[in-house]
Amino acid sequence: MSGFEQLFPGSLPRLVMFDLDGTLIDSVPDLAAAVDNMLLKLGRKPAGIESVREWVGNGAPVLVRRALAGSIDHSAVDDVEAEHALEIFMQAYGESHELTVVYPGVRDTLKWLHKQGVEMALITNKPERFVAPLLDQMKIGRYFRLIIGGDTLPQKKPDPAALFFVMKMTNIPASQSLFVGDSRSDVLAAKAAGVKCVALSYGYNHGRPIAEESPTLVIDDLRKLIPGCLDLCAEITLPDAVQSPPGNSIVVVTRKLWMKVIKALARWRWRA
């Protein structure tokens, strides 16, 4: 039985929201190169790809602070130093994404969902400025009508604000929505939004098995969501009780933010 058949018996979700890094693409090699470039310019030793793989998932500012601390715990890092390092990192990361690749099965799944008329959105903690060029390079941008970067809204995952916003914009309820990610932040955001969550076992979860976070479903290939696509053997984990979001949880969007979102929508609407 496929993932969709297990999660939405007799139907499909109307909306599928995806994380990006560690879910659709493996971006760690390029992120590690940028981190090491930053550290070398600051007169420090490079961190290496395996350390960076454990640090990613909470946005560029947190990644930079972890790199400066040399660990997940970055509470002792000086804020001024972190701001300077972040500028170096952003410049280095913006120069190249040549080492980033799309995970197997991703294009097949996005294409299948598109043909079924399922609405798709991207919600990532990656800074917005990097998302559009990267999706173009990976040739998957056209599948997403809504794209929320880490600085599009005031809140980042694990805050559920972006999920609430996308569901509000598409007028699709949580009961007919799904979030697909790879990390603790993704699972927490989905649970807080009252949305079922599929987690990929191959992603970035700070070195911990994603099953420990109790998503609704754990799979190792995105195609396992599709009926009849693979010999499906997805593992259902025990989900937490899903609660309807409170009525006062709607995202408050300022005029400036609305203009930013409207521009993003106009930029991407033509792709689908």
N, C-alpha and C positions, 0 to 999 in steps of 0.2 A: 504494500500500500504506500502510495506516495505521500510526501509531506503535506501537500494541499488536501489530499483525501482524508488525512488524519486530523488536520486542523479545521477544515471547512467542509464537512461531509455534504456531498451533493451539490457543491457550489465552488466558487473561487472567491478569494478576497477581492473587493473592488479597488482597494488601494494597497500597494506594497511599497514600503519605505525602506531604503537601503542605506547602511553605512558605506563608506568608501574604502579606506585603508584597512587591509586585513580581511576585508569581506569581498570586494570586487577586484581590488588590485593589490599586488605586493609592492609596496613603495619603500620598504625599509632600506634596500640598498642605496637609493638616492638620498633618503633622509640621513642615513649613516654617513654618507659622503659629505653632506652639508654640515652635519654635526662635527665631524672630524676636521673639516676645513675651518670651522669656527674655533674649535679648541686649539688648533695649531696657530691660528692668528693671534690667539690670546696667550700663546706661550705655554700651552698645556699639552699633555699627551693625548693622542686620539683615543676615542672610546671603543671603536670597533663595532661591527655590525650586530654581534650577539647581544651586547649591552643595550644598544639602541632598540633592538627588537623588543626588549623588556620594558623600555621606557615610553614607547609611543602609545597614543590612544586618547590623550587628554588635551590635545592642541599644542601648537608650536611653543607658546610661552612656557608651558609645563615641561615639555621635552627639553627645552634649553636649560631650564633650571635644574632638571635631573642630570643633564650632561655636566653642568658646572659642579654639582654636588657629587657626581659619580655614583649615584644611587637613586632609588625611587623616592626616598625622603629628601626633599629639597628645602626644608624649612629654614635652614641656616644660611641659604644663599642671599647675598646682598642684592637688594632690589635695583640699585643703580647699575651694578655689574650685570645683572640679568637683562636689563633693558638694552645695554650696549651689546651684549652677546646676541640678543634676539635680532638686532639689526644686521649683524654679520651673518647669522644663520639664514635670515629671510633672503638676503641678497644671494648667498651661495645656493640655496635651494631653488631659487627662481631661475637660475642659469641653466639647469639641465634636469630632465626626467628620463634620461636615456636608459637607465637601469630598471625602471618600473615596468611591470608586466601585468596583464590581466590574468586572473586565475582561470584554470580550466573549467569549462562549463558555464562561465558567466555570460558570455555572448549568446550562447544557445538559450539560456534561461530568459534573458532580457528580451530576446527576439520572440520567444514563445509567448511571454506575457503580453508583449505589444500586440501580437496577432489575436490574443484573446480579448483585447480591449481593456486590460487591467491598467488602471492609473498607476504611474510609478513616480517616486520622488527620491531625492538623494539628500541625506542629512549627515553631514560630516563635521568634525571638529577642525578640519584643515582650514586655514585661512582662505577666505573666498577668492582672493586674487589668484590663487594657484589652481582652483578647481576647474574653471572653464578651459584653460589651455591643456590641462592634463586629460580631461575627458575627451577633448578633441583629438589629442594624440593617441589615446587608447581606442578611439572610434566607438564610444558608447554614449556620448553626450546626448544624442538625439532621442534616446529612450525616456529622458526625464523632463517632465513639464515644470516641476518645481525643484529647485536646488537651494539648499540652505547650508552655508558655510559656517565655520566656527565663529565668525564675527558678523554674520548677517543679522542675528538677533543678539540682544544683550546677554542671553544665557547660552551655555554650551551643555551638551550631554555630560553627565547623567541627568541634568535638568530636563524635564519632558517638554519644555516650552516649544521647541521646534516641531515635535510630533503633534502637539495641540494645534499649532499654527497651520501645518500642512492639512490636517483633517478639517480645520475650519475653512481653509481656502478651497478645498475640494468638495466640501459638504458631504463627507463620508464619515460615518460614525466609527468609533473604536471597535465595535463588534464586527465590522466588515473590513478592518484594516489589519495589516501585519507589518512588523518591523524585523528586518534581517540585519544582523550584525555579528561581531566577533569578540566583543569585550564586555567586561563588567559594566562599563558606562552605558553600553547599548542595552543590556538587559535591564539595568535599573531604570533607564529612561522609558523603555517600553512598559515595564510594570507600573511605573508612576502614571503613565498615560492610559492605562487600562487596555493595552494592546498586546496580543499574542506575539511572542518573540521566537524567531528561529536564529540559532547561533551556529556559526561555522567553527569547526574544531581546529582548522589550520591557521587561524588568525593570530592577533596580538592581544594577549590578556595578561601581560606582565609576568609571563612564565608559569601561569596557573592554568589548569584545565578549565575550559569554559563551562563544562557540566557542573562545576562547583557553584556556579552562579544561579543554577536552576532555571534556565530558560525553558520555554514550553517544549522546544524541540532542538536536538543537536544533530547536525549532519556534517559530512565531510566533503560533500560536493553539492553545489547549488542545484544541479540537475535533479537531485533527489526530491525536489519539491514537485517536479512535473510528473503527472500520471503517465506510466508506461515508458518513461525516458531511460531509466536505468534499472538494474536489479536492486530495488530499494531495500535498504536495511537501516533506516534512520532509527535512532534511539530516542524514545520519548522519556523525558525526565519529569519529575514531579513538579508541576507548576504551582506557584503561589496563587492564592485566590485573587481573581481579578476584580478590582473595585472600580465602579464608575467614577470618573474624575469629578471633583466638586464643581458646583456651578460657578464659583468665583475663580477658577483656574484658567480662564481664557487669557491668552497673552495680550498684554497691553502694548500697543504699537504706537510709537510717536509719529508725528507727521514726517519727520526726517526719515525714520525707518520705513514708513509706508512708501515714500518716494524711492528708496533704495530697493525695496522688494518689487515695486511695480516695474522698475527698470530691469531687474533681474528676470521677471516674468516675460517682459517684452523681448529680452535678449534670447530667451530659450523657447518661447512659444512656437517659433517657426520650426523647431527641430523635429517635433512629433508629427 
